Amino acid sequence: MRKLITYPNCSKGGVSSVIRGRAAAEPDTVFDIIFIYDRGGLRAFDDLANVNIRVIRPDRQIAFLKALLNELEYESVHVLSQPLVANELSALDHSAITYEFHSSNMNVVESEISKLDLDRLAEIAVPSKQMETWIRERVPRRLQQRINVVPNLVDELTFQPDGTSTYFDNDPDFPNDAIPVVWVGRFDRDKGFHYAVRTLAQMPRRFFGVFVVSLEHDPARVAAFLNECDAMGVRDRVHLLMDLSPEEMANIYRSAAARAGVFISTSLMESFGYAIAESMKCGLPCVAFELPILSLHTGRLSAVPIGDVAGMSRVIQEISLTK
């Protein structure tokens, strides 16, 4: 059995984690994964023998994908975040294209929908019922039966409670008695990083913020984050990490759990909440803004109203004290 997936960015997190989770769950299926940009994630798939990775430059991508479809038989073909690529491939009579939406930014989703030749798609896949509702509101009724919920799968071989938990022990800048508060995302509005910084500011100095960011190449956005840290007086209690591997992320989650830490999600919109799922699989409690997608996840999960940084800081401290 063979599957083809194409997505723009080969990074260490985000959608790459979605793809990795699928491949890990189907070890007997060969996954051909085609990216167009190497964002530092090529080695993230090294331990999966059933994954073939290729990075093909944009001007050659369509021809390469068509050649694969002509030469190999695929059980399914998945196009993510590339509407024009989906249009080219769905025009082939011998291919059935599944288009997947993963962004929780509805402006991005609407832009993709406006470019898609929807009638030619065999399937529209989304990671949650909430995302299904959003897409149904934006596509013609005749196509709504093609929308299927395909939940994201966490790589449980990597994200599990047993394993290395020494990340902070090996960091000389992390005090021995510090309690980690882990946040993962990008410095954009929908991820609500301002709320995470303001939550940290309301807690005792023993609590250190561990901010893990992937695919952040805009200096202005990083500067906005650091400015917020300065304004809130927490710059000396913030560790900024970037582009970590899945193994490193699992180590951070387990290490934070061992130190009575907490994972926090301040997202204002989520299509699935991958980091929430991964952190709890590693035994790390989570506190998140209340969103519909939280019902997808099981584990030690607490919810507070969106924007309630006082409530979030209080719950974090309660969890740490009862550890």
C-alpha positions, 0 to 999 in steps of 0.5 A: 500500500502506498500514499502520496502527500504534498505540503509546502514546508518541511519543518520539525513541527506543525503539519509535519507532525501530522504527517509523521503521526500518520506514517508512524500509525501505518508502518506497513504503508509507504508514504511518499512525502513531497515538500517544496521548502526545507525548513529544517525538518528533513531529519524528523522522519529519519527513524521511519523506514516507511517514509520517502522524503523529497524536496522539489523546487516550486517550478518543478513540483507539478511535473514531478507529482504528475510523473509519480502518479503516472508511474506508481499506484497510490491508495490515496493522494493528499494535497495540503495548503496548495490549492493550485497544485490540487487543481492540476492533479485533480484534472488527471482522470486517473487520480482522486485528490483529497484536499486537506484543511489544517489552518484555523485561520479562516482568512487562509481557508477562505483564500484556499477555497476561492482558488480550488476547483472544488468539483474535481476533488474526491474528498475534503478532509478536516481534522475535527468536527469544529473544522468540518462546521467551518468548511460546510459554511463555506462550500456549496451544499452539493459538495458538503457530503465530500467533507470527512473528519480525519482526526490527527494522530499523535506519534505515540512512539515518541510522545509518551510518559516513559523516556528521557526527561533531562532537558532542564537538568542539562540547561545551566540557565534554568534554575533547579527549583524553577517550574516550567510553563511550556507554550508552543506556537507561532508569534501571530495573533491567533496563537495569543502569545501576549496572553501567555506572557501576561499569565507568566507575569501574574505568577511567582518568580519560580515559574519560568516560561518555555516558549517553543516556536517553529517556522518563525522567520519574521524578526518583527514578530520575534521583536514584538514577543520580546517587547511584550516580555520586557513590558511585563517584566518577565524577560529574565524568566523566559526561555525562547527555543526554536525548531526542535525535533519531536524527540526534543519536544517529548523530552521537554514535556516529560522534563516539565512534568517531572518539575511540576510544570504545566503546558498552556495553550492561549490559542484563540482558534484551533482546528485540532490542537496538536501540541495539547495532545502531544504534551498530555501524552507525555504526562504534562497537565494542560491549561487552555483557553476554552475552545470547542476542540478541547473535547477531542483530547483526553488527559489532565486538561483544564479550561479557562475562558478566553483571555482570562489570564488571572484564571489561567495563572491561578489554575497553573499554580493549583496544579503545580502545588498538588503535584 
